Amino acid sequence: MAKFENRTILRFREYKSARLSGVGRMFLRVGISANMMTLLSLIFGVGAVYYLFASYWLFVLFALLHLCADAFDGVIARVAGATLFGKKFDFAVDQLIVILVMVKLGWFLQDYYAYVAAGLYFVANLVYYIADFKLPILFTRTVTLILMGVWFLPIKIIIFTIPEATYITTGVASVYSLARQLGVGWEKL
């Protein structure tokens, strides 16, 4: 399954790069580097977290801007040539947004399980980072933002509300990632 996931992600990145490489070159011509776009992604992501539960439409706007800026930073990096700093900066920004959403969920819902999910997510990503991005991991940033984008709907997923399902999804993905990382072992590195 991991090979299927990796192939699918790689194919999507190649497709996105082929389709948007002209836009990436245009950003470079006007002086916007991949790291600048990642910084914009961070600003938009923090804005989305700020407006979560305060203003639905501003949350959705900032979340979409964050996802778009994140998509374009990768395109610009592939056009200009990716750097190690850029890779680590982009990774840190993406994971920080998920952790901030989990913390805000815990604060808003007064539910410590969201804090547990944030902690597990942090540990899984820290292990992934320490292993030089070579161990298996599941990222939940896009799913987290999409679920929170529909949180106002009065529906339940099985027996959980959407905010609860959001941090449960992140927590389960984190435990799964940690188990896979342990299963792979450090000897492969």
N, C-alpha and C positions, 0 to 999 in steps of 0.2 A: 504494500500500500504506500509506503514512503516513497518508493521510486515513482509511482504513479503521480503522487502529490508533487514531487520535485519536477517531473517532466511537464506536468500541467502548468505549474507556476512559471517554469522557464519558457514554455511556448507562449504563454500570455505576455510575459515581458518582451519577448522577441517581437510579437505581433504589435504590442504597444509602441515599442521603439521604432519599428518600421513605419507605422502609421503616423507617429508624432515626432519623428526625428527632425522634420522641417520646423516644427514649433520649437523644439529644443535649440536648433541653430539660431532661430530668431531671438530667443531669450538671450543666448550668448552674444549675439550681435549688439543687443541693447545693454549689455553689461550685467545681466543677471546670471550669476553662477548657480551651480547645483546647491552649494552651501547657503547661498542667499535664499533660495527657494525653500530649503529645509528650515531656515530661520522663520520664513513666512509661515510655513506649515506649523511650526511650534507656536507662533503667535495666534494663528487661527485656532489651533487645537486648545490652547489655554482659554481663548475666548469662548469656544464651545463648552468647555467645562464650566466656565464662569456662568454662562447662561442656562446651563442644565437645571431644570426645575424652576427657573426664574422667568424665562421668556422662550417659549417653545420655538417660535419662528427664528429668533436670533440664534438659538442653539443649532437648529437645522442649517441655517445659513453658514455659521462658522464651521460646523462639522463638514459640510460639503466643500467649503473653501480649504479646509485642512486636508481633506482627501485629495482634492485636485492639486494642491501645492505639493503634496507628497508624491503624487503620480508624476508630476512634471519634474521634480528634483531628480528622480531616477532617469527620466528621459534625457535631461540635460547632462547628467553624469555619464551616461553611455555615449552621448555625442562628443563630449569634451574629454572623456577619459576619467574613470572613477578613481578616487583617491581613498586611501585607508582612513584618513580623518573623516572624509565625507560619508563613508560607509558606517563608521561608528557613530557619527553625529546623527545621521538619519535613523539608525537603529535606536539610539537613546531617545530621540524625540518621539518616535512611534510608540515605544514602550511606556514612556513617561505619561503620555496622554491616557493610555489604558489605566495605569495606576491612579492617576488623578480622578478619572471617572469612577473607579471603584471606591476611592476614598470619599468622593462626593456622595456616592450612593449610600455608603455606610453612615455618613453624617446625616443625610436627608431622611433615610429610613430608620435611623437609630438602630442599625443592625450590624453587629460586629462580624457577621459572616462575610460581609463585603470587605472588611479590613483583612480578614483571613485570606480571601481570594486575592486581594492586592498583594499581600505578603508572599503567597505562593507564586503568583505571577512574577514578582520581583526576583525570587530565588531561581525560578526556572530560567529566566532571561539572564540572570547573573552567571549561572552555570554555562549557558549557551555562549555568553560573551567571553568568559574565561577560557572556554574551549576553542576560542578563535572562530566562532560561528560554524563549527563542524559537527556538533551534536544535533540530534533531531529536536524539533520544537514546534508547537502550534501557536500561532499568533492569533489574537482575538480582537485586534483594534477595530477592524472594519465591521465585524459582527456586533461588537459592543456599541459602536456609533449607530448602526442601523437599528438595533433593538431599542436603543434609547430614543431614536428618532420616531418610534411608533409607541412610546410609553404611554401616551395619553389615551390610547385605545382601551376601552373597558373590557379587555379580554384577558383570559388567563391561559397560560401555556401549561397544560396538564393541571397542576394545582398551584402554580406559582404565578405571581404577577410578572409583567415584563421586566421591571427593574430587578426583581429577585432572580428571574431566569437569566438576566444579563450577568450578574456576578456569579451565579452558579455555573454558567457556561465557561466563564473565565477560570474559575476555580477548578473545574473538571479538566479543562484543557491544560492547566498548569500541572495538575497531578499526573495526567497522562504524559506530558512532556518530561517531567522529572523521572517517571518510571521508564520511559524510552531512553532517556539519557543515561540512567543507571544501567539499563539492559545493554546498551551499546558498549559501555565501559570506556575507560580512558585509554586503554591500550591501543585502540584504533587511531588515536591522535598521534 
